[in-house]
Amino acid sequence: MTGTAETFDEMFDPTGEVRSGYADYCVWYDEQEVDLLRRKHKEAEASFRRTGITFNVYGEHDAEERLIPFDMVPRIITAREWRRLTRGIEQRVSALNAFIHDLYHRQEIIRSGRVPQRLFAGNEAWLANMVGFTPPGGVYTHIVGIDLVRTGPDDFFVLEDNARTPSGVSYMLENRETMMAMFPELFTRVPVATVSDYPRRLARSLAACAPKMTTGKPTLAVLTPGIYNSAYYEHAFLADQMGAELVEGCDLRVVNGRVAMRTTMGYEPIDVLYRRVDDEFLDPLTFNPDSVLGVPGIMDVYRSGGITIANAPGTGIADDKAIYSFMPEIVEFYTGEKPLLPNVETHRCADPESLKYVLDNLEELVVKEVHGSGGYGMLIGPTASKKEIRHFRHKLEAKPENYIAQPTLALSTCPIFTNKGLSPRHLDLRPFVLVSPDNVEIVPGGLTRVALKKGSLVVNSSQGGGTKDTWVLKD
């Protein structure tokens, strides 16, 4: 197997030589019996099923839980590559936090003309309730997932910013645990940075964001919509690993100006609430009055300084895909530096000239809804049918402001294990970032999502993608 001139393969160069980061792994791999690897592959799938690592696909008629496929060939990042990524991610996350603070206060970036006012007018992700309010410690984005793609040896791009409630970290942790259980000897031969301390890091980072009125050790809780949510496994997993309480809206109420949870000893106040409930459902007195997932009155407690909500309400404005297209300007405005990690070239369809270009080149572009996620609501021009392209053309002409377009990138590949041996597949990477008042921590690894279908560029689990263990090598 070799890489190609068009697509950068992370394990093999175009001549078939193993790249340096994979050298130790490939020596080990070549020593293994194929039948053993096949058996281990099946064991991994059985392990994930026993553990309950499944997800629901919304909109499916059968609504069955699906197993997220796990590929046992790791994705490896060298220490040098990781240092470069870390610097770029830190810069971007710091700019995101400053940007959100500015939007809810003086809006200097709008006054300067760098970002147009129209992006916020009528945008549901922008919450008027947050205007003039600064969260405890000044942190809006406590947990951030930055989606990265690679196209060459030194060419990394940010594909998307996830600043609301980024998911997938439990799969990162379970992937590593599974690999260590199946191949313990491999980790004695390859120096891989640990990710298992992520829950402890998360708990420490959230505790550092507790409100000023907190006395003693902060009380943490994870707010879940409940067992029918597609990410419920992750909510329960993180609460357990952090030593925090897993709560639903019905377990909480406002008592004496604090948000309190029901316990066997009565209601006990919470200092930090890691919520996995969308803004709209967080407080029926402030947002959607029909919501039964949130806590009536929590926004009043929040604004009075009685609780920290992570991530802060209103952070969704920062991961809007229309805002994404302005991230180079945003990074430079708040840091005074050019972005260390560039965006993918993005055409804003709200702009008449850009719209004309996109309509003329639909067959070559990827078109996305500005509020879309999970691989839904998008067109991949090179693989779309004429009917799909015609349908999307009508949607673009009707509401161009709802879309952006990007070139179809030659995403890097890494082999997956198949019955016929190693075979390259496209992938991306979501590193997880923890932000506290005095620190930005990036876990040395992340969630690698891989398109299991040959030639596919869609890595989302909801669209048939799988995951890999992500190794960051130690120096």
C-alpha positions as CSV (number, residue, x, y, z in Angstrom):
1,M,0.0,0.0,0.0
2,T,1.2,3.5,-0.8
3,G,0.1,7.1,-0.6
4,T,-0.7,9.0,-3.8
5,A,0.3,12.3,-5.2
6,E,-3.3,13.6,-4.8
7,T,-4.0,12.3,-1.3
8,F,-1.7,12.5,1.6
9,D,-1.5,9.2,3.5
10,E,-0.4,9.6,7.0
11,M,1.2,6.1,7.4
12,F,2.8,5.6,4.0
13,D,4.6,8.0,1.6
14,P,4.0,7.8,-2.2
15,T,6.9,5.2,-2.5
16,G,5.3,2.9,0.0
17,E,7.8,3.7,2.8
18,V,6.5,4.0,6.3
19,R,6.5,7.5,7.7
20,S,8.6,8.0,10.8
21,G,5.7,8.5,13.2
22,Y,4.3,5.0,12.3
23,A,7.7,3.2,12.2
24,D,7.4,1.4,15.6
25,Y,3.8,0.6,15.1
26,C,4.3,-0.9,11.7
27,V,7.2,-3.1,13.0
28,W,4.8,-4.5,15.6
29,Y,1.9,-4.8,13.1
30,D,4.1,-6.9,10.7
31,E,4.8,-9.3,13.6
32,Q,1.2,-10.1,14.2
33,E,-0.8,-13.1,12.8
34,V,-3.6,-11.9,10.6
35,D,-6.1,-14.3,12.2
36,L,-5.2,-12.8,15.6
37,L,-5.9,-9.3,14.4
38,R,-9.2,-10.4,12.9
39,R,-10.2,-12.0,16.2
40,K,-9.2,-8.9,18.1
41,H,-11.2,-6.7,15.7
42,K,-14.4,-8.7,16.5
43,E,-13.5,-8.6,20.3
44,A,-13.4,-4.8,20.1
45,E,-16.9,-4.6,18.5
46,A,-18.3,-7.0,21.2
47,S,-16.6,-4.9,23.9
48,F,-18.2,-1.7,22.6
49,R,-21.6,-3.4,22.5
50,R,-21.3,-4.7,26.1
51,T,-20.2,-1.3,27.4
52,G,-23.2,0.4,25.7
53,I,-21.2,2.7,23.4
54,T,-24.1,3.3,20.9
55,F,-25.9,6.3,19.6
56,N,-29.3,7.1,18.2
57,V,-29.8,8.5,14.7
58,Y,-32.5,11.1,14.8
59,G,-35.0,11.0,11.9
60,E,-34.6,7.3,11.4
61,H,-37.9,5.4,11.3
62,D,-36.6,2.5,13.2
63,A,-34.8,4.8,15.7
64,E,-32.6,1.9,16.7
65,E,-29.4,2.4,18.6
66,R,-26.3,1.9,16.4
67,L,-22.8,0.9,17.3
68,I,-20.1,3.4,16.3
69,P,-17.6,1.3,14.4
70,F,-14.2,1.2,15.9
71,D,-11.1,0.7,13.8
72,M,-8.1,-0.7,15.6
73,V,-5.4,0.8,13.5
74,P,-4.4,4.0,15.4
75,R,-4.0,7.5,13.9
76,I,-0.6,8.7,15.0
77,I,0.6,12.3,15.4
78,T,4.2,13.1,16.1
79,A,5.2,15.3,19.1
80,R,6.4,18.0,16.6
81,E,3.1,18.1,14.8
82,W,1.2,18.2,18.0
83,R,3.2,21.2,19.3
84,R,2.3,23.1,16.2
85,L,-1.4,22.1,16.5
86,T,-1.5,23.0,20.2
87,R,-0.2,26.6,19.5
88,G,-2.8,27.1,16.8
89,I,-5.7,25.7,18.8
90,E,-4.8,27.8,21.9
91,Q,-4.8,30.9,19.7
92,R,-8.1,30.1,18.2
93,V,-9.9,29.2,21.4
94,S,-8.6,32.3,23.1
95,A,-10.0,34.4,20.2
96,L,-13.3,32.6,20.3
97,N,-13.8,33.4,24.0
98,A,-12.8,37.1,23.5
99,F,-15.2,37.3,20.5
100,I,-18.2,36.0,22.4
101,H,-17.5,38.4,25.3
102,D,-17.3,41.3,22.9
103,L,-20.5,40.3,21.1
104,Y,-22.4,40.5,24.4
105,H,-20.8,43.7,25.5
106,R,-19.3,46.5,23.4
107,Q,-19.3,44.8,20.0
108,E,-16.1,46.4,19.0
109,I,-15.5,44.0,16.2
110,I,-18.8,45.0,14.6
111,R,-18.1,48.7,15.1
112,S,-14.7,48.2,13.4
113,G,-16.5,46.7,10.3
114,R,-14.6,43.4,10.5
115,V,-17.8,41.4,11.0
116,P,-21.2,42.5,9.7
117,Q,-24.1,43.1,12.0
118,R,-26.4,41.1,9.7
119,L,-24.9,37.8,11.0
120,F,-26.5,38.4,14.4
121,A,-29.8,40.0,13.4
122,G,-32.4,37.2,13.7
123,N,-29.7,34.6,14.5
124,E,-31.3,32.2,17.1
125,A,-27.9,31.4,18.6
126,W,-27.4,35.0,19.8
127,L,-29.1,35.4,23.1
128,A,-30.3,38.9,24.2
129,N,-30.4,37.5,27.8
130,M,-26.6,37.4,27.9
131,V,-26.0,41.0,26.9
132,G,-24.0,42.8,29.5
133,F,-23.4,39.7,31.6
134,T,-19.9,38.1,32.1
135,P,-19.8,34.5,33.3
136,P,-17.8,33.5,36.4
137,G,-14.1,33.8,35.6
138,G,-14.9,35.4,32.2
139,V,-15.1,32.0,30.5
140,Y,-17.8,31.3,28.0
141,T,-16.4,28.2,26.2
142,H,-15.3,25.8,29.0
143,I,-15.1,22.8,26.6
144,V,-14.4,23.3,22.9
145,G,-14.0,20.8,20.1
146,I,-12.0,22.0,17.1
147,D,-12.5,19.9,14.0
148,L,-9.3,19.7,11.9
149,V,-8.5,18.2,8.5
150,R,-5.1,17.5,7.0
151,T,-4.1,17.7,3.3
152,G,-0.3,17.4,3.4
153,P,2.7,16.9,5.7
154,D,2.4,20.4,7.2
155,D,-1.1,21.4,6.0
156,F,-3.7,21.4,8.7
157,F,-7.0,23.3,8.4
158,V,-9.8,24.1,10.8
159,L,-13.0,22.7,9.4
160,E,-15.4,23.7,12.2
161,D,-15.5,25.1,15.7
162,N,-17.7,23.4,18.3
163,A,-18.4,25.8,21.1
164,R,-21.8,24.8,22.3
165,T,-21.7,21.2,23.7
166,P,-19.0,19.3,21.8
167,S,-19.5,15.6,22.0
168,G,-17.3,12.6,21.4
169,V,-14.8,12.7,24.2
170,S,-16.1,9.4,25.7
171,Y,-15.3,7.6,22.5
172,M,-11.8,9.0,22.6
173,L,-11.4,7.6,26.1
174,E,-13.0,4.2,25.3
175,N,-11.0,3.8,22.1
176,R,-7.8,4.1,24.2
177,E,-9.0,1.8,26.9
178,T,-10.0,-0.8,24.3
179,M,-6.6,-0.6,22.5
180,M,-4.7,-0.9,25.8
181,A,-6.8,-4.0,26.8
182,M,-6.4,-5.7,23.4
183,F,-2.7,-4.8,22.8
184,P,-1.0,-3.9,26.1
185,E,2.4,-4.8,24.8
186,L,2.1,-2.3,22.0
187,F,2.1,0.6,24.5
188,T,5.4,-0.6,26.0
189,R,6.9,-0.3,22.5
190,V,5.4,3.0,21.3
191,P,5.6,6.1,23.6
192,V,2.0,7.4,23.5
193,A,0.8,10.4,25.6
194,T,-2.0,9.5,28.0
195,V,-5.6,10.7,27.6
196,S,-7.1,8.8,30.5
197,D,-6.8,11.7,32.9
198,Y,-9.3,13.8,30.8
199,P,-12.2,13.4,33.3
200,R,-9.9,14.6,36.1
201,R,-8.7,17.5,34.0
202,L,-12.3,18.4,33.1
203,A,-13.4,18.3,36.8
204,R,-10.5,20.5,37.8
205,S,-11.1,23.0,35.0
206,L,-14.8,23.3,35.7
207,A,-14.1,23.7,39.5
208,A,-11.8,26.6,38.6
209,C,-14.8,28.3,37.0
210,A,-17.0,28.1,40.1
211,P,-18.9,31.3,41.1
212,K,-17.5,33.5,43.8
213,M,-20.1,32.6,46.3
214,T,-18.8,28.9,46.3
215,T,-17.6,27.8,49.7
216,G,-15.3,24.8,50.0
217,K,-14.9,22.2,47.2
218,P,-17.3,23.1,44.3
219,T,-20.2,20.8,43.6
220,L,-20.3,19.7,40.0
221,A,-23.2,18.1,38.1
222,V,-23.9,17.0,34.6
223,L,-27.3,17.9,33.2
224,T,-28.6,15.4,30.6
225,P,-31.8,15.4,28.6
226,G,-32.2,11.8,29.6
227,I,-31.7,8.2,28.4
228,Y,-33.2,8.8,25.0
229,N,-30.7,11.4,24.0
230,S,-28.2,10.2,21.4
231,A,-25.2,11.1,23.6
232,Y,-26.6,9.8,26.9
233,Y,-23.9,7.2,27.2
234,E,-21.3,10.0,27.2
235,H,-23.2,12.1,29.8
236,A,-23.3,9.2,32.2
237,F,-19.7,8.2,31.5
238,L,-18.3,11.6,32.1
239,A,-20.4,12.2,35.3
240,D,-19.2,8.8,36.7
241,Q,-15.5,9.4,35.7
242,M,-15.5,13.0,37.2
243,G,-17.2,12.0,40.4
244,A,-20.1,14.4,39.6
245,E,-23.8,13.8,39.9
246,L,-25.8,13.0,36.7
247,V,-29.0,15.0,36.8
248,E,-32.1,15.7,34.7
249,G,-34.2,18.8,34.8
250,C,-36.7,17.1,37.1
251,D,-34.0,16.6,39.7
252,L,-33.3,20.3,40.0
253,R,-35.1,23.3,41.4
254,V,-34.2,26.9,42.5
255,V,-34.0,27.0,46.3
256,N,-33.0,30.2,48.1
257,G,-31.5,31.8,45.0
258,R,-29.4,28.7,44.1
259,V,-29.9,25.8,41.7
260,A,-30.2,22.7,43.9
261,M,-30.4,19.0,43.2
262,R,-32.5,16.5,44.9
263,T,-30.6,14.1,47.2
264,T,-31.5,11.7,50.0
265,M,-30.6,14.5,52.4
266,G,-32.8,17.1,50.7
267,Y,-31.9,19.6,48.1
268,E,-28.2,20.5,47.9
269,P,-26.9,23.5,45.9
270,I,-24.8,23.0,42.7
271,D,-21.9,25.3,41.9
272,V,-21.0,24.2,38.4
273,L,-23.5,22.7,35.9
274,Y,-22.0,21.0,32.9
275,R,-25.1,21.1,30.8
276,R,-25.7,18.8,27.7
277,V,-29.0,20.5,27.0
278,D,-29.4,23.1,24.3
279,D,-30.0,26.7,25.1
280,E,-33.6,26.6,23.9
281,F,-34.5,24.0,26.6
282,L,-32.4,25.2,29.4
283,D,-35.0,27.4,31.2
284,P,-38.7,27.3,30.3
285,L,-39.2,30.7,32.0
286,T,-36.7,32.4,29.7
287,F,-36.6,30.3,26.5
288,N,-39.0,27.6,25.3
289,P,-41.9,27.5,27.7
290,D,-42.8,23.9,26.7
291,S,-39.4,22.6,27.8
292,V,-39.3,19.9,30.5
293,L,-35.6,19.3,30.1
294,G,-34.3,22.4,31.9
295,V,-34.7,24.2,35.2
296,P,-37.3,27.0,35.6
297,G,-35.5,30.1,36.9
298,I,-31.9,28.9,36.2
299,M,-31.1,31.9,34.1
300,D,-32.0,34.3,36.9
301,V,-29.7,32.4,39.3
302,Y,-27.0,32.4,36.6
303,R,-27.1,36.1,36.0
304,S,-27.1,36.8,39.7
305,G,-23.8,34.9,40.1
306,G,-25.3,31.8,41.8
307,I,-24.1,29.1,39.4
308,T,-21.7,28.5,36.5
309,I,-23.2,27.0,33.4
310,A,-20.7,25.2,31.1
311,N,-20.7,26.1,28.3
312,A,-22.3,29.5,28.8
313,P,-25.7,30.1,27.1
314,G,-25.2,31.9,23.8
315,T,-21.9,30.4,22.9
316,G,-23.5,28.8,19.8
317,I,-23.1,32.1,17.9
318,A,-19.4,31.2,17.7
319,D,-19.8,27.9,15.9
320,D,-22.2,29.2,13.3
321,K,-20.8,28.4,9.9
322,A,-21.3,31.9,8.7
323,I,-19.3,33.2,11.6
324,Y,-16.7,30.5,10.8
325,S,-15.9,32.2,7.5
326,F,-14.8,35.3,9.4
327,M,-12.5,33.5,11.9
328,P,-9.3,34.7,10.3
329,E,-10.4,38.3,10.9
330,I,-11.7,37.4,14.4
331,V,-8.4,35.8,15.4
332,E,-6.3,38.7,14.2
333,F,-8.7,41.3,15.8
334,Y,-8.4,39.8,19.3
335,T,-4.9,38.4,19.3
336,G,-3.1,40.8,17.0
337,E,-1.7,37.8,15.1
338,K,-2.4,36.0,11.9
339,P,-4.1,32.6,12.5
340,L,-1.6,29.8,13.0
341,L,-4.3,27.3,11.8
342,P,-6.0,28.5,8.6
343,N,-9.6,28.1,7.7
344,V,-10.8,26.1,4.7
345,E,-11.5,28.6,1.9
346,T,-15.1,29.5,2.4
347,H,-17.6,31.2,0.0
348,R,-20.4,33.1,1.8
349,C,-23.5,32.6,-0.3
350,A,-25.1,35.7,1.1
351,D,-22.7,37.7,-1.0
352,P,-24.0,38.0,-4.6
353,E,-20.6,37.4,-6.3
354,S,-19.9,34.4,-4.1
355,L,-23.4,33.0,-4.8
356,K,-22.9,33.3,-8.5
357,Y,-19.5,31.4,-8.2
358,V,-21.1,28.7,-6.1
359,L,-24.1,28.2,-8.4
360,D,-21.7,28.0,-11.4
361,N,-19.5,25.4,-9.7
362,L,-21.9,23.3,-7.6
363,E,-20.5,20.0,-9.0
364,E,-17.1,20.8,-7.5
365,L,-18.0,22.3,-4.1
366,V,-19.2,21.2,-0.6
367,V,-22.2,23.3,0.4
368,K,-23.3,23.4,4.1
369,E,-26.2,25.0,6.0
370,V,-24.8,27.6,8.3
371,H,-26.8,26.1,11.2
372,G,-26.4,22.5,10.2
373,S,-24.4,19.7,11.9
374,G,-23.8,16.0,11.9
375,G,-23.3,15.8,8.1
376,Y,-27.0,16.6,7.5
377,G,-28.1,19.4,5.2
378,M,-25.0,19.4,3.1
379,L,-24.2,18.7,-0.6
380,I,-20.9,17.1,-1.7
381,G,-20.8,18.2,-5.3
382,P,-18.4,15.6,-6.8
383,T,-20.5,12.7,-5.4
384,A,-24.0,14.2,-5.8
385,S,-26.5,13.2,-8.4
386,K,-27.8,15.6,-11.0
387,K,-31.1,15.6,-9.1
388,E,-29.5,16.4,-5.8
389,I,-27.5,19.3,-7.4
390,R,-30.7,20.6,-9.0
391,H,-32.5,20.4,-5.6
392,F,-29.7,22.2,-3.8
393,R,-29.6,24.9,-6.5
394,H,-33.2,25.8,-5.8
395,K,-32.5,26.0,-2.1
396,L,-29.5,28.2,-2.6
397,E,-31.4,30.6,-4.9
398,A,-34.3,30.8,-2.4
399,K,-32.2,31.4,0.8
400,P,-28.6,32.0,-0.1
401,E,-27.8,33.5,3.4
402,N,-28.4,30.0,4.9
403,Y,-25.4,28.5,3.1
404,I,-21.7,28.6,2.8
405,A,-19.6,26.6,0.2
406,Q,-16.1,25.2,0.4
407,P,-13.8,23.4,-2.1
408,T,-13.7,19.6,-1.9
409,L,-10.5,18.9,0.0
410,A,-8.3,15.9,-0.6
411,L,-8.5,14.9,3.1
412,S,-5.6,12.9,4.4
413,T,-6.0,9.1,4.7
414,C,-4.9,6.5,7.3
415,P,-5.4,2.8,6.8
416,I,-8.2,0.9,8.4
417,F,-8.1,-2.9,9.1
418,T,-10.1,-4.9,6.6
419,N,-10.4,-8.6,5.9
420,K,-8.1,-8.0,2.9
421,G,-5.5,-6.1,4.9
422,L,-4.8,-2.4,5.4
423,S,-6.9,0.0,3.2
424,P,-6.8,3.8,3.2
425,R,-9.7,5.9,4.3
426,H,-10.3,9.6,4.8
427,L,-10.4,11.1,8.3
428,D,-10.6,14.2,10.4
429,L,-9.6,15.0,14.0
430,R,-11.4,16.7,16.9
431,P,-9.1,17.7,19.7
432,F,-10.8,18.7,23.0
433,V,-9.9,21.9,24.8
434,L,-10.6,22.8,28.4
435,V,-10.7,26.5,29.3
436,S,-10.5,28.0,32.8
437,P,-9.8,31.6,33.9
438,D,-6.0,31.0,34.0
439,N,-5.5,28.1,31.7
440,V,-6.1,26.5,28.3
441,E,-5.5,22.7,28.3
442,I,-5.5,20.5,25.2
443,V,-5.8,16.8,25.7
444,P,-2.9,15.1,23.8
445,G,-5.1,13.1,21.4
446,G,-8.7,13.6,20.4
447,L,-11.5,11.9,18.5
448,T,-10.4,10.7,15.0
449,R,-13.4,10.1,12.8
450,V,-12.9,8.0,9.8
451,A,-15.1,7.5,6.7
452,L,-15.3,3.7,6.5
453,K,-16.8,3.6,3.0
454,K,-14.0,3.7,0.4
455,G,-13.7,7.1,-1.3
456,S,-16.2,8.7,1.1
457,L,-15.3,12.1,2.6
458,V,-18.2,12.1,5.2
459,V,-16.8,11.0,8.6
460,N,-19.8,11.7,10.8
461,S,-21.0,8.7,12.8
462,S,-24.6,9.6,11.9
463,Q,-23.6,9.1,8.2
464,G,-21.8,5.8,8.6
465,G,-18.4,6.9,9.8
466,G,-16.3,5.2,12.5
467,T,-13.6,6.1,15.0
468,K,-9.9,5.4,15.7
469,D,-7.7,5.8,18.7
470,T,-5.6,8.9,18.3
471,W,-2.0,8.7,19.5
472,V,0.2,11.7,20.2
473,L,3.8,10.5,20.5
474,K,5.9,11.6,23.4
475,D,9.3,13.3,22.6
